Amino acid sequence: MVPKGNVISARSLYFLLLLMVACAKPLDWPRSPLYDFDALGHRPQRDLELSEVRKAMVGHYAHFDVVAYEDTTTRTTMRSFIVSYGFTEFFWMETG
């Protein structure tokens, strides 16, 4: 009788094979630029005064940040992937 802990099941072997094949080649980077803004028919105005730009920016914005980095200064390589989010409120102040 073979001990149960020493046998790799067919299901585990299939999973490992699938993982190796699926992660073997990452996707290529997309062509730049990603979006053609001219096709949207919207052209930003470039003749705005500074005060008009400031007033146009007033509002409530949500944002998220994605940061991935690798630290090789530790004994084993540490890989980190951080996703953070927040809200930003821009408002007009007469004091500048």
Secondary structure, DSSP 4 states (H G I P E B T S, - for coil): ---GGGPPPHHHHHHHHHHHHHTSSPPPPPPS-S--GGGGT--------HHHHHHHH-EEEEEEEEEEEEE-SSSS-EEEEEEEEEEEEE---TT-
